[in-house]
Amino acid sequence: NPKIVPPDFTVVSPLSGINIRQPDYVISIPPMALYDTCLFSYKTEKQQPGFYSNDYTIGDKSIPLHLGITVSLKPTGLPDSLKSKAVIVSKTEKGNLISKGGNWTGEFIATQTRQFGTFAIALDTITPLVEIQELPDASNSKPTILVKMRDELSGIKSYNAKVDGKWQ
């Protein structure tokens, strides 16, 4: 019995992968990114306020990926002055945003991800927060400074801690 492929789905093999190119997005699933042959779908939903692209639901988030896929999105209404703040985000079912980062290639911002899901372009304009939690006790021979750092969207890639301009 041959299996019937539902409308709006494509059968994708781990050996072949797939490339989908549209005027406002590109999805690239390389060979061996999938563990098994799957029914693959993608859809576009209307741009939401506060975002700079439509929402793109790519694949089924319950399907694991062995290798990263590339998601490239073309922004709409993004001023050139904010281009450096743009990131691709993954939207969770609860409405939370997870930054996937992104690098510009021409008119598109592209990122690699190892998860299917819903993606859009957002801005990361809030500076990371650094809070001192504990200062050293002067009587302690090995003083410790406890610091808490957080970033609302894209995270903190690296940091360099110095006291009086020197690494201690």
N, C-alpha and C positions, 0 to 999 in steps of 0.2 A: 504494500500500500504506500503510494507516495504521500508525503506530508504536504498539506496545504499551507502555504505561507499567507498569513493575513494581509490585507491591504495596509499600506504604510510601513511595512516591515521588509527588511532585507536579510537574507541569510549571509552571515559573515563567518568565514573559516579562519582558524588561527594561522593557517599556512599562507593565506592571501592578504588578510587585512582589508582595509577599504579607505579610499579618499573621497571626500564629498566637498565639492567646491560650489559655493553660491556667492552672489555679489556681496553679501554682508557677513559671511562666515565661511570658515574652512575647518573640516574635521578630518584628522588623519590618524587612523588606527594602523600601526605598522604590523607586518607579519610577526607572529608569535606574541602579540600583546594579549590575545585571548587564550584562555586555557582550553576552551572547547568551542565548537561551532555554536553560534547563537543566532537568535532572531534579533536584529538590530533595528531600532527606530530612532527618529529624532523629530522634534517639532519646535516651531517658533511660536512664541506668545508675545503679545503686545508689550512694548516698553513700559515699565513702571516708573512713577515719579521718583526722582532722585538717582536714576540710573542713566547710563549713556549708550545703551543698546537694548534690543529686545531681549527677552529671556529665551535661552536655547536649552531645551531638555534633550540631552544626548544619552542614548542607551538606557539601560535598566540598572539603577544603582545597586541592585542586589547581585549583579554579575561582577565577579572579581576580575581585575586586570593583572596580568603578569608583567607587562611593560607599560610605560607611560604612553598616553595618546596626546596629540597636539590639538589644542582648541585655539583657533584664531578668530577674533571678532573685530568687526569694523564699527567704530563708534558713530553715534548720531548726536549732533548738537554739542559735541565736546569742544570747548574753546581751546585754541592752541596753548594758551597760558596755563591750562590745567592738565595738559597731556602728560606731564611728568608725574602727576598724582594718580593717574588712572591705573587700575588693576583689574584683572579678571577675578570675579568672586564666584564661589559655589554657594547656592542658596539651599539651606536645609529645610526640611518640612516644617520646622518650628519658626522659620523666618530668620534664622541667624545667618550671618554671612561669614564665609571662610575665604580669606584671601588666597588666591592661587598665583599671585604675582603677575608678571607679564613683561615681555620685551617687545618693543616696536619694530615692525618690519613693514616699511612703507606705510600704508593707511590702516594696517591691522595691528592689534596687540595680540600676542600669542603667548600661550603658556603650555606647560606639560603637566598632566595630572594622571594619577593611577586610579581614578575613580570616575565612573559615569555620574551624571547628575544634571542639575539645572545651573547654567552659567549666564553671567551678564557682566557688563563693565560698570564699575563703581569708582568713586574717588576716595583715596586715603589722604585726608587733609588734617587729621588730628595728630598732634605731636605725641610721641610716647611719654608715659608718666613714670618718673623715677621718684620713689619715696624712701627716705631713710627710716628704717624700722628700729635700729638700735645703734647707738654710738658707743665707742669703746670706753671701758672703765679705766681710768688713769692708773689704778693699782694693778691692773692685769699685765703680766709680762708678755702676753701674746694678744694684743688688742684685736678686736673684731668689729667690723662695721657691717651691719646687716641692711641690705638694700632690697626693695621690692620694685621690679620693673614690669610694666605691662603696656601693651599696645592694643587698641580696640579692633584693629583690622589686620594689618599685614604682618604684625609680629616684629620682633627685634632680631635682626640677622646677626649682629655682633655688638660687642661693647668693649671698652677699654677703661679700666678703673685705675686712677692715679691719685696719690695724696701729695699735695703741693707740687704737682706737675711731674711726679716721679712714681714709677712702679715700685712698690715696696716688697 
